[in-house]
């Protein structure tokens, strides 16, 4: 009897959510030089820990996600108090709630060992696919609106980001129409996750 087909779309969605969770707690690089020099083990560290928990618990989502949530909670609480940008209680609760939502999603999809093997093998590529477009699109928006504080209001971003970045995403980044909306939404989420950095973004001509 043939094995069940790998749930690639489920794995991709879960990877996207993991990326956004880690992005919001500033575990992913953001400055261009940091991105250029980012090592795979830095990008993969916490996602791969989740996969290790899934393997240890024989693909049982509940205990694996509980362990990972506890890991992320400790990471949040142990942040350097001297960091310029700190998480509010509301942000912390939002992140932990996002992990709970991811847990419910994965429980509904019943990840198996075949899915897990594929996920482990494709993890870095999936992370880079999510983050590279998000980095470039947010960078483009911030460069365009450097010095315009109003452009970084949450509602303004929600109203304008996708329309402003659509042509650039299609023509310059080569993002296909089929994944355009998702790519723009992830980039917009990244922009809002790291809004303090992008508000202070300097135009290329000003650097």
C-alpha positions as CSV (number, residue, x, y, z in Angstrom):
1,X,0.0,0.0,0.0
2,X,1.4,3.4,-1.0
3,X,2.1,6.0,1.6
4,X,0.0,9.1,1.9
5,X,1.0,12.1,-0.2
6,X,3.2,14.6,1.6
7,X,1.0,17.5,2.9
8,X,3.2,20.2,1.3
9,X,0.7,23.0,1.6
10,X,0.2,22.3,5.3
11,X,4.0,22.3,5.8
12,X,4.3,25.5,3.9
13,X,1.6,27.3,5.9
14,X,3.0,26.1,9.2
15,X,6.5,27.3,8.1
16,X,5.1,30.7,7.3
17,X,3.5,31.0,10.7
18,X,6.7,29.9,12.5
19,X,8.6,32.5,10.5
20,X,6.3,35.3,11.5
21,X,6.3,34.2,15.1
22,X,10.1,34.3,15.2
23,X,10.3,37.5,13.2
24,X,8.1,39.3,15.7
25,X,10.4,38.3,18.6
26,X,13.3,39.5,16.5
27,X,15.0,36.2,16.1
28,X,15.4,36.7,12.4
29,X,17.8,39.3,10.9
30,X,16.5,42.5,9.4
31,X,19.4,44.8,8.5
32,X,20.9,44.1,5.0
33,X,24.3,43.2,6.3
34,X,22.8,40.8,8.8
35,X,20.7,39.2,6.1
36,X,23.7,38.8,3.8
37,X,25.7,37.2,6.5
38,X,22.9,35.1,8.1
39,X,24.0,31.5,8.6
40,X,21.5,28.6,8.1
41,X,21.8,27.5,11.7
42,X,20.6,30.9,12.8
43,X,17.6,30.8,10.7
44,X,16.8,27.2,11.3
45,X,17.5,27.0,15.0
46,X,14.0,27.4,16.6
47,X,12.1,25.9,13.7
48,X,14.3,22.8,13.7
49,X,13.8,22.5,17.5
50,X,10.0,22.2,16.9
51,X,10.7,19.5,14.3
52,X,12.9,17.7,16.8
53,X,10.0,17.8,19.4
54,X,7.7,16.4,16.8
55,X,10.1,13.6,16.1
56,X,10.6,12.9,19.8
57,X,6.9,12.7,20.4
58,X,6.3,10.5,17.4
59,X,4.3,13.3,15.6
60,X,2.0,14.0,18.5
61,X,1.3,17.6,18.0
62,X,0.0,18.4,21.6
63,X,3.2,17.7,23.6
64,X,5.5,18.8,20.8
65,X,3.8,22.2,20.5
66,X,3.6,22.6,24.3
67,X,7.4,22.1,24.6
68,X,8.1,24.5,21.8
69,X,5.7,27.1,23.2
70,X,7.5,26.9,26.6
71,X,10.8,27.3,24.8
72,X,9.6,30.5,23.0
73,X,8.0,31.8,26.2
74,X,11.3,31.4,28.0
75,X,13.1,33.1,25.1
76,X,10.7,36.1,25.3
77,X,11.0,36.4,29.1
78,X,14.8,36.2,28.9
79,X,15.3,38.9,26.4
80,X,18.0,41.4,27.0
81,X,16.4,44.2,29.1
82,X,18.7,46.7,27.4
83,X,17.3,46.0,24.0
84,X,16.1,49.1,22.3
85,X,12.8,47.6,21.1
86,X,11.0,45.5,23.7
87,X,7.8,43.4,23.5
88,X,4.8,44.6,25.4
89,X,2.6,42.2,27.4
90,X,0.1,42.4,24.6
91,X,2.7,41.4,22.0
92,X,3.9,38.5,24.2
93,X,0.3,37.3,24.6
94,X,-0.3,37.7,20.8
95,X,2.7,35.6,20.0
96,X,1.8,32.8,22.5
97,X,-1.7,32.9,21.1
98,X,-0.3,32.5,17.5
99,X,1.5,29.3,18.7
100,X,-1.8,28.0,20.1
101,X,-3.4,28.6,16.7
102,X,-0.6,26.8,15.0
103,X,-1.1,23.9,17.4
104,X,-4.8,23.6,16.5
105,X,-4.0,23.9,12.8
106,X,-1.4,21.1,12.9
107,X,-3.6,18.9,15.1
108,X,-6.4,19.2,12.5
109,X,-4.0,18.0,9.7
110,X,-2.5,15.0,11.4
111,X,1.2,15.4,10.5
112,X,2.9,12.0,10.0
113,X,6.5,10.8,9.8
114,X,6.5,11.2,6.0
115,X,5.4,14.8,6.3
116,X,8.1,15.3,9.0
117,X,10.9,13.9,6.9
118,X,9.9,16.2,4.0
119,X,9.6,19.2,6.3
120,X,13.1,18.6,7.8
121,X,14.6,18.3,4.3
122,X,12.9,21.4,2.9
123,X,13.0,23.6,6.0
124,X,15.7,26.1,5.1
125,X,14.4,26.6,1.5
126,X,11.0,27.2,2.8
127,X,12.2,29.8,5.4
128,X,14.3,31.6,2.8
129,X,11.3,31.6,0.4
130,X,9.1,33.3,3.0
131,X,11.6,35.7,4.4
132,X,13.5,36.8,1.3
133,X,10.5,38.2,-0.4
134,X,9.3,39.8,2.9
135,X,12.6,41.4,3.5
136,X,12.8,42.9,0.0
137,X,9.2,44.1,-0.2
138,X,9.3,45.7,3.2
139,X,12.6,47.3,2.4
140,X,11.2,48.7,-0.8
141,X,8.1,50.1,0.9
142,X,10.3,51.7,3.7
143,X,12.7,53.2,1.1
144,X,9.8,54.7,-0.8
145,X,8.3,56.2,2.3
146,X,11.4,57.2,4.3
147,X,10.6,60.2,6.5
148,X,6.9,59.9,6.0
149,X,5.7,58.7,9.5
150,X,2.1,58.5,8.4
151,X,2.9,55.8,5.9
152,X,3.9,53.5,8.8
153,X,0.5,53.8,10.6
154,X,-1.0,50.3,10.8
155,X,-4.2,51.3,8.9
156,X,-2.2,53.0,6.2
157,X,-0.1,49.9,5.7
158,X,-3.2,47.7,5.6
159,X,-4.8,50.0,3.0
160,X,-1.9,50.7,0.7
161,X,0.9,48.1,1.0
162,X,-0.4,45.5,-1.3
163,X,-1.4,47.9,-4.1
164,X,1.9,49.8,-3.9
165,X,4.1,46.7,-3.9
166,X,2.1,44.5,-6.4
167,X,3.9,45.5,-9.6
168,X,7.3,45.4,-8.0
169,X,6.6,41.9,-6.7
170,X,5.4,40.7,-10.1
171,X,7.9,42.4,-12.3
172,X,11.1,42.7,-10.3
173,X,10.8,39.7,-7.9
174,X,9.1,37.5,-10.4
175,X,6.5,36.3,-7.8
176,X,3.8,34.4,-9.7
177,X,0.2,35.5,-9.7
178,X,-0.8,32.3,-7.9
179,X,1.2,33.2,-4.8
180,X,1.2,37.0,-5.1
181,X,-1.5,37.7,-2.5
182,X,0.1,35.4,0.1
183,X,3.6,36.9,-0.5
184,X,2.3,40.4,-0.1
185,X,0.4,39.5,3.1
186,X,3.5,37.9,4.6
187,X,5.6,40.9,3.7
188,X,3.0,43.3,5.2
189,X,3.0,41.2,8.4
190,X,6.8,41.4,8.5
191,X,6.7,45.2,8.0
192,X,4.3,45.5,10.9
193,X,6.3,43.1,13.1
194,X,9.4,45.2,12.7
195,X,7.7,48.6,12.4
196,X,10.1,50.5,14.7
197,X,13.1,49.5,12.5
198,X,11.3,50.4,9.2
199,X,10.0,53.8,10.6
200,X,13.6,54.8,11.0
201,X,14.7,53.4,7.6
202,X,17.0,55.7,5.7
203,X,16.7,56.1,1.9
204,X,19.5,54.6,-0.2
205,X,20.4,58.1,-1.2
206,X,20.7,59.2,2.4
207,X,23.1,56.4,3.4
